[in-house]
Amino acid sequence: MLPASTVSSAEASPAAPLNYFLHAAGPAATPTMYLGWVFAAISTLVALLIAGLLIGALLRKRPAAPAEDLHAEAGGMRWIYVGTGISSVVLLAMLVYLLVTLESVASPASYPQLTITVTSYDWWWKADYGGDPNPARNFSTANEIHIPVGEPVKIQLKSADVIHTFWVPQLAGKTETIPGQTNEQWIQADRAGIYRGQCSQFCGAQHAHMAFEVVAQDPAAFSAWRDAQGRAASVPTGDAAVAAGKHLFDERCAGCHAIRGSDANGQQAPDLTHLGSRRTLAAGMLANTPDHLLDWIQHAQQIKPDGLMPSIALSANEAAALSAYLATLQ
């Protein structure tokens, strides 16, 4: 698990609701946060103004003159002219502000040195760290994206099945992942912390349970994490239970999951090489504990119906052996 020093206070807690989009934590999100506040204020002001005019009209006494005597010169059209003029100016100013904001977040101030390819699946996220001259630092992980604090990070977005949307409210706006197309986004965190992300494009039965986390660490901690993640899993020796668990994994799980350093090289499910280092399971649904892990393996279809992960029946001895092996994947 992550040392406490790598994360910030509860302000960036992954347990916090997604209304944290009201509080930005990076330069890609701050301008749009201000834009949202300004547009919300203008919309509120317009709603109050219209409500006030409506109340005034309802309370105003009818004129004594017959209706046919009410003509344009009575002053009614002046309200329309003034209202149309003010509305046009305000809407034009909002459009200009919107375009300026979009331009300000279109690209980072400096070229990103780190590129992460994120591929969306029904219903989880694969993160590929590549491009490093040292092949040992190129690897895949799932549902947990680590980035260095204070540095822009380029995110290449792909989809393996349907349209999803990548969204980390405190770090950036939404960008769709579309099958057969690669979209791009950049994120940057100004402070260490754990930032909740979510698919925000309806994509199927478990759309609401397709979350991920962005873990922002100081550069030294991030480099150490990347070095550790790049290492292959250790080969279990000497422990009969662990050996039995590995054999069971190879028989029932290796067709979908990969573990670097072993014969498991499945491509359709998360890479489990360093499963124990992750905070959550099942795309944010469960805390990563031994009990939750076994519960997920044995009851995946009850926990996440219609997911591609099947529920796997295990005897008590098989569960103990598989748990012992998976515990070695740190």
Buried (B, 14 or more C-beta within 10 A) or exposed (E): EBEEEBBBEEEBBBEBEBEBBEBBBBBBBBBBBEBBEBEEEBEEEEEEEEEEEEEEEEEEEEEEEEEEEEEEEEEEEEEEEEEEEEEEEEEEEBEEBBEEBEEBBEBBEEEBEBBBBBBBBBBBBBBBBEEBEEEEBBBBBBBBBBBBBBBBBBBBBBBBBBBBBBBBBBBBBBBBBBEEEEBEBBBBBBBBBBBBBBBBBEBBEBBEBBBBBBBBBBEEBBEEBBEEBBBEBEEBEEBEBBBBBBEBBBEBBBEBBBBBEBEBEBEEBBBBBBBBBBBBBBBBBBEBEEEBBBBBBBEBEEBBEEBBBEBBEBEEEBBBBBBBBBBBBE
